[in-house]
């Protein structure tokens, strides 16, 4: 397995874990710090794909929030 694939897989896992964390807490500062550490740390493994890693870590958070709000609206 290449470092790039490993970084992408870990970015997906980190994004899902951060989305779960976001749904359980209201502490934005800690969450932003975790996002920053995740993106920077994983981008070291795959510097040419930093944009993909950032998207995979960040995008699940608003998606989960949207799904939660749509489910609550029903």
N, CA, C and O atoms as CSV, one atom per row, in Angstrom:
chain,resi,resn,atom,element,x,y,z
A,1,UNK,N,N,0.852,-1.185,0.000
A,1,UNK,CA,C,0.000,0.000,0.000
A,1,UNK,C,C,0.893,1.241,0.000
A,1,UNK,O,O,1.844,1.343,0.775
A,2,UNK,N,N,0.574,2.149,-0.859
A,2,UNK,CA,C,1.374,3.369,-0.930
A,2,UNK,C,C,0.986,4.330,0.189
A,2,UNK,O,O,-0.094,4.235,0.771
A,3,UNK,N,N,1.886,5.243,0.467
A,3,UNK,CA,C,1.619,6.244,1.500
A,3,UNK,C,C,0.426,7.107,1.127
A,3,UNK,O,O,-0.328,7.551,1.993
A,4,UNK,N,N,0.262,7.341,-0.168
A,4,UNK,CA,C,-0.848,8.171,-0.632
A,4,UNK,C,C,-2.196,7.504,-0.334
A,4,UNK,O,O,-3.120,8.159,0.149
A,5,UNK,N,N,-2.306,6.223,-0.618
A,5,UNK,CA,C,-3.552,5.501,-0.339
A,5,UNK,C,C,-3.813,5.415,1.157
A,5,UNK,O,O,-4.956,5.537,1.600
A,6,UNK,N,N,-2.771,5.209,1.924
A,6,UNK,CA,C,-2.904,5.163,3.372
A,6,UNK,C,C,-3.422,6.500,3.901
A,6,UNK,O,O,-4.317,6.535,4.745
A,7,UNK,N,N,-2.858,7.592,3.404
A,7,UNK,CA,C,-3.285,8.924,3.838
A,7,UNK,C,C,-4.742,9.183,3.468
A,7,UNK,O,O,-5.481,9.767,4.261
A,8,UNK,N,N,-5.164,8.766,2.295
A,8,UNK,CA,C,-6.546,8.959,1.864
A,8,UNK,C,C,-7.498,8.135,2.725
A,8,UNK,O,O,-8.553,8.627,3.125
A,9,UNK,N,N,-7.139,6.897,3.011
A,9,UNK,CA,C,-7.964,6.057,3.872
A,9,UNK,C,C,-8.087,6.625,5.276
A,9,UNK,O,O,-9.173,6.644,5.856
A,10,UNK,N,N,-6.968,7.086,5.818
A,10,UNK,CA,C,-6.990,7.681,7.147
A,10,UNK,C,C,-7.767,8.997,7.167
A,10,UNK,O,O,-8.384,9.338,8.176
A,11,UNK,N,N,-7.738,9.735,6.058
A,11,UNK,CA,C,-8.500,10.980,5.967
A,11,UNK,C,C,-10.001,10.703,6.003
A,11,UNK,O,O,-10.762,11.453,6.614
A,12,UNK,N,N,-10.418,9.634,5.353
A,12,UNK,CA,C,-11.836,9.256,5.383
A,12,UNK,C,C,-12.247,8.901,6.806
A,12,UNK,O,O,-13.287,9.345,7.291
A,13,UNK,N,N,-11.423,8.099,7.469
A,13,UNK,CA,C,-11.711,7.709,8.853
A,13,UNK,C,C,-11.732,8.933,9.762
A,13,UNK,O,O,-12.621,9.070,10.602
A,14,UNK,N,N,-10.754,9.822,9.598
A,14,UNK,CA,C,-10.700,11.032,10.423
A,14,UNK,C,C,-11.928,11.903,10.185
A,14,UNK,O,O,-12.488,12.452,11.134
A,15,UNK,N,N,-12.348,12.035,8.947
A,15,UNK,CA,C,-13.536,12.830,8.636
A,15,UNK,C,C,-14.787,12.278,9.288
A,15,UNK,O,O,-15.600,13.034,9.819
A,16,UNK,N,N,-14.947,10.957,9.251
A,16,UNK,CA,C,-16.115,10.336,9.872
A,16,UNK,C,C,-16.077,10.483,11.389
A,16,UNK,O,O,-17.101,10.753,12.017
A,17,UNK,N,N,-14.892,10.303,11.975
A,17,UNK,CA,C,-14.766,10.464,13.426
A,17,UNK,C,C,-15.022,11.913,13.856
A,17,UNK,O,O,-15.645,12.159,14.888
A,18,UNK,N,N,-14.540,12.855,13.065
A,18,UNK,CA,C,-14.774,14.259,13.397
A,18,UNK,C,C,-16.241,14.645,13.222
A,18,UNK,O,O,-16.753,15.477,13.971
A,19,UNK,N,N,-16.917,14.056,12.248
A,19,UNK,CA,C,-18.352,14.307,12.085
A,19,UNK,C,C,-19.114,13.765,13.296
A,19,UNK,O,O,-20.046,14.405,13.783
A,20,UNK,N,N,-18.719,12.591,13.779
A,20,UNK,CA,C,-19.336,12.032,14.980
A,20,UNK,C,C,-19.051,12.922,16.181
A,20,UNK,O,O,-19.948,13.193,16.979
A,21,UNK,N,N,-17.813,13.377,16.316
A,21,UNK,CA,C,-17.431,14.268,17.413
A,21,UNK,C,C,-18.243,15.563,17.366
A,21,UNK,O,O,-18.695,16.059,18.397
A,22,UNK,N,N,-18.419,16.096,16.175
A,22,UNK,CA,C,-19.169,17.341,16.012
A,22,UNK,C,C,-20.619,17.192,16.447
A,22,UNK,O,O,-21.212,18.125,16.988
A,23,UNK,N,N,-21.181,16.021,16.211
A,23,UNK,CA,C,-22.577,15.813,16.586
A,23,UNK,C,C,-22.753,15.645,18.091
A,23,UNK,O,O,-23.870,15.758,18.596
A,24,UNK,N,N,-21.676,15.377,18.808
A,24,UNK,CA,C,-21.761,15.124,20.243
A,24,UNK,C,C,-21.276,16.273,21.119
A,24,UNK,O,O,-21.464,16.240,22.335
A,25,UNK,N,N,-20.662,17.277,20.527
A,25,UNK,CA,C,-20.103,18.348,21.343
A,25,UNK,C,C,-20.389,19.713,20.719
A,25,UNK,O,O,-20.832,19.820,19.575
A,26,UNK,N,N,-20.123,20.734,21.499
A,26,UNK,CA,C,-20.308,22.100,21.029
A,26,UNK,C,C,-18.997,22.878,21.117
A,26,UNK,O,O,-18.993,24.105,21.029
A,27,UNK,N,N,-17.894,22.169,21.288
A,27,UNK,CA,C,-16.588,22.789,21.489
A,27,UNK,C,C,-15.886,22.981,20.137
A,27,UNK,O,O,-15.164,22.100,19.670
A,28,UNK,N,N,-16.108,24.121,19.534
A,28,UNK,CA,C,-15.587,24.391,18.198
A,28,UNK,C,C,-14.069,24.507,18.162
A,28,UNK,O,O,-13.438,24.060,17.203
A,29,UNK,N,N,-13.480,25.096,19.184
A,29,UNK,CA,C,-12.031,25.287,19.203
A,29,UNK,C,C,-11.272,23.977,19.169
A,29,UNK,O,O,-10.295,23.841,18.433
A,30,UNK,N,N,-11.713,23.019,19.955
A,30,UNK,CA,C,-11.066,21.706,19.965
A,30,UNK,C,C,-11.233,21.041,18.607
A,30,UNK,O,O,-10.295,20.440,18.084
A,31,UNK,N,N,-12.418,21.149,18.042
A,31,UNK,CA,C,-12.682,20.517,16.750
A,31,UNK,C,C,-11.818,21.109,15.640
A,31,UNK,O,O,-11.288,20.380,14.803
A,32,UNK,N,N,-11.680,22.419,15.638
A,32,UNK,CA,C,-10.827,23.062,14.630
A,32,UNK,C,C,-9.380,22.605,14.790
A,32,UNK,O,O,-8.689,22.367,13.800
A,33,UNK,N,N,-8.927,22.484,16.025
A,33,UNK,CA,C,-7.577,21.986,16.276
A,33,UNK,C,C,-7.397,20.561,15.779
A,33,UNK,O,O,-6.365,20.233,15.193
A,34,UNK,N,N,-8.393,19.712,16.009
A,34,UNK,CA,C,-8.318,18.331,15.529
A,34,UNK,C,C,-8.322,18.262,13.999
A,34,UNK,O,O,-7.626,17.440,13.404
A,35,UNK,N,N,-9.111,19.130,13.377
A,35,UNK,CA,C,-9.132,19.184,11.910
A,35,UNK,C,C,-7.757,19.603,11.388
A,35,UNK,O,O,-7.222,18.989,10.465
A,36,UNK,N,N,-7.196,20.642,11.980
A,36,UNK,CA,C,-5.886,21.138,11.550
A,36,UNK,C,C,-4.812,20.068,11.717
A,36,UNK,O,O,-4.016,19.840,10.805
A,37,UNK,N,N,-4.784,19.421,12.856
A,37,UNK,CA,C,-3.790,18.379,13.101
A,37,UNK,C,C,-3.966,17.226,12.117
A,37,UNK,O,O,-2.984,16.698,11.595
A,38,UNK,N,N,-5.214,16.834,11.863
A,38,UNK,CA,C,-5.487,15.735,10.941
A,38,UNK,C,C,-5.028,16.061,9.524
A,38,UNK,O,O,-4.338,15.269,8.882
A,39,UNK,N,N,-5.417,17.230,9.052
A,39,UNK,CA,C,-5.091,17.599,7.666
A,39,UNK,C,C,-3.583,17.778,7.477
A,39,UNK,O,O,-3.014,17.276,6.508
A,40,UNK,N,N,-2.948,18.482,8.385
A,40,UNK,CA,C,-1.511,18.712,8.251
A,40,UNK,C,C,-0.742,17.394,8.391
A,40,UNK,O,O,0.167,17.110,7.610
A,41,UNK,N,N,-1.116,16.599,9.387
A,41,UNK,CA,C,-0.426,15.333,9.599
A,41,UNK,C,C,-0.563,14.380,8.422
A,41,UNK,O,O,0.412,13.746,8.017
A,42,UNK,N,N,-1.757,14.275,7.875
A,42,UNK,CA,C,-1.964,13.371,6.740
A,42,UNK,C,C,-1.395,13.942,5.443
A,42,UNK,O,O,-1.008,13.187,4.551
A,43,UNK,N,N,-1.342,15.254,5.334
A,43,UNK,CA,C,-0.756,15.865,4.134
A,43,UNK,C,C,0.756,15.651,4.064
A,43,UNK,O,O,1.344,15.718,2.985
A,44,UNK,N,N,1.371,15.397,5.190
A,44,UNK,CA,C,2.797,15.072,5.182
A,44,UNK,C,C,3.023,13.737,4.480
A,44,UNK,O,O,4.036,13.548,3.807
A,45,UNK,N,N,2.069,12.807,4.640
A,45,UNK,CA,C,2.189,11.505,3.975
A,45,UNK,C,C,1.984,11.607,2.467
A,45,UNK,O,O,2.620,10.887,1.698
A,46,UNK,N,N,1.100,12.497,2.049
A,46,UNK,CA,C,0.787,12.631,0.626
A,46,UNK,C,C,0.708,14.110,0.254
A,46,UNK,O,O,-0.388,14.638,0.067
A,47,UNK,N,N,1.844,14.782,0.145
A,47,UNK,CA,C,1.819,16.230,-0.104
A,47,UNK,C,C,1.210,16.626,-1.450
A,47,UNK,O,O,0.712,17.743,-1.590
A,48,UNK,N,N,1.240,15.741,-2.431
A,48,UNK,CA,C,0.669,16.090,-3.736
A,48,UNK,C,C,-0.855,16.043,-3.723
A,48,UNK,O,O,-1.496,16.600,-4.614
A,49,UNK,N,N,-1.440,15.389,-2.730
A,49,UNK,CA,C,-2.896,15.257,-2.626
A,49,UNK,C,C,-3.451,15.991,-1.401
A,49,UNK,O,O,-4.462,15.571,-0.837
A,50,UNK,N,N,-2.807,17.070,-0.988
A,50,UNK,CA,C,-3.239,17.784,0.206
A,50,UNK,C,C,-4.682,18.258,0.093
A,50,UNK,O,O,-5.412,18.247,1.084
A,51,UNK,N,N,-5.102,18.669,-1.089
A,51,UNK,CA,C,-6.445,19.187,-1.306
A,51,UNK,C,C,-7.488,18.085,-1.123
A,51,UNK,O,O,-8.564,18.338,-0.580
A,52,UNK,N,N,-7.182,16.869,-1.570
A,52,UNK,CA,C,-8.097,15.745,-1.420
A,52,UNK,C,C,-8.203,15.344,0.050
A,52,UNK,O,O,-9.294,15.070,0.551
A,53,UNK,N,N,-7.071,15.312,0.724
A,53,UNK,CA,C,-7.066,14.970,2.143
A,53,UNK,C,C,-7.876,15.992,2.935
A,53,UNK,O,O,-8.671,15.617,3.796
A,54,UNK,N,N,-7.686,17.261,2.655
A,54,UNK,CA,C,-8.447,18.302,3.350
A,54,UNK,C,C,-9.949,18.136,3.100
A,54,UNK,O,O,-10.751,18.257,4.025
A,55,UNK,N,N,-10.318,17.864,1.876
A,55,UNK,CA,C,-11.738,17.695,1.554
A,55,UNK,C,C,-12.319,16.465,2.255
A,55,UNK,O,O,-13.435,16.515,2.772
A,56,UNK,N,N,-11.571,15.372,2.274
A,56,UNK,CA,C,-12.070,14.150,2.900
A,56,UNK,C,C,-12.199,14.285,4.416
A,56,UNK,O,O,-13.038,13.620,5.024
A,57,UNK,N,N,-11.397,15.120,5.019
A,57,UNK,CA,C,-11.493,15.337,6.461
A,57,UNK,C,C,-12.618,16.316,6.785
A,57,UNK,O,O,-13.322,16.130,7.778
A,58,UNK,N,N,-12.799,17.338,5.980
A,58,UNK,CA,C,-13.722,18.418,6.314
A,58,UNK,C,C,-15.157,18.174,5.834
A,58,UNK,O,O,-16.099,18.485,6.563
A,59,UNK,N,N,-15.345,17.637,4.650
A,59,UNK,CA,C,-16.679,17.530,4.052
A,59,UNK,C,C,-17.669,16.683,4.868
A,59,UNK,O,O,-18.845,17.043,4.914
A,60,UNK,N,N,-17.267,15.594,5.503
A,60,UNK,CA,C,-18.268,14.822,6.263
A,60,UNK,C,C,-18.947,15.595,7.394
A,60,UNK,O,O,-20.057,15.243,7.792
A,61,UNK,N,N,-18.315,16.623,7.910
A,61,UNK,CA,C,-18.888,17.370,9.034
A,61,UNK,C,C,-20.164,18.121,8.610
A,61,UNK,O,O,-21.200,17.928,9.248
A,62,UNK,N,N,-20.139,18.962,7.571
A,62,UNK,CA,C,-21.395,19.628,7.188
A,62,UNK,C,C,-22.418,18.664,6.584
A,62,UNK,O,O,-23.622,18.891,6.699
A,63,UNK,N,N,-21.953,17.598,5.947
A,63,UNK,CA,C,-22.884,16.617,5.391
A,63,UNK,C,C,-23.659,15.948,6.522
A,63,UNK,O,O,-24.880,15.814,6.439
A,64,UNK,N,N,-22.965,15.530,7.575
A,64,UNK,CA,C,-23.629,14.915,8.719
A,64,UNK,C,C,-24.574,15.901,9.397
A,64,UNK,O,O,-25.660,15.521,9.835
A,65,UNK,N,N,-24.172,17.150,9.483
A,65,UNK,CA,C,-25.029,18.175,10.078
A,65,UNK,C,C,-26.298,18.367,9.247
A,65,UNK,O,O,-27.390,18.489,9.802
A,66,UNK,N,N,-26.160,18.392,7.942
A,66,UNK,CA,C,-27.309,18.544,7.046
A,66,UNK,C,C,-28.263,17.364,7.184
A,66,UNK,O,O,-29.476,17.553,7.274
A,67,UNK,N,N,-27.726,16.152,7.200
A,67,UNK,CA,C,-28.560,14.955,7.332
A,67,UNK,C,C,-29.290,14.956,8.669
A,67,UNK,O,O,-30.470,14.610,8.736
A,68,UNK,N,N,-28.598,15.342,9.723
A,68,UNK,CA,C,-29.215,15.392,11.051
A,68,UNK,C,C,-30.349,16.406,11.091
A,68,UNK,O,O,-31.406,16.130,11.659
A,69,UNK,N,N,-30.144,17.563,10.502
A,69,UNK,CA,C,-31.192,18.591,10.507
A,69,UNK,C,C,-32.383,18.203,9.637
A,69,UNK,O,O,-33.526,18.511,9.972
A,70,UNK,N,N,-32.116,17.530,8.526
A,70,UNK,CA,C,-33.218,17.079,7.681
A,70,UNK,C,C,-34.027,15.988,8.377
A,70,UNK,O,O,-35.251,15.944,8.249
A,71,UNK,N,N,-33.358,15.118,9.105
A,71,UNK,CA,C,-34.063,14.053,9.830
A,71,UNK,C,C,-34.893,14.647,10.977
A,71,UNK,O,O,-35.987,14.166,11.270
A,72,UNK,N,N,-34.365,15.695,11.623
A,72,UNK,CA,C,-35.094,16.326,12.726
A,72,UNK,C,C,-36.294,17.129,12.225
A,72,UNK,O,O,-37.267,17.317,12.957
A,73,UNK,N,N,-36.227,17.601,10.983
A,73,UNK,CA,C,-37.314,18.399,10.435
A,73,UNK,C,C,-38.539,17.553,10.072
A,73,UNK,O,O,-39.637,18.086,9.910
A,74,UNK,N,N,-38.355,16.275,9.948
A,74,UNK,CA,C,-39.485,15.403,9.572
A,74,UNK,C,C,-40.380,15.156,10.691
A,74,UNK,O,O,-41.374,14.445,10.541
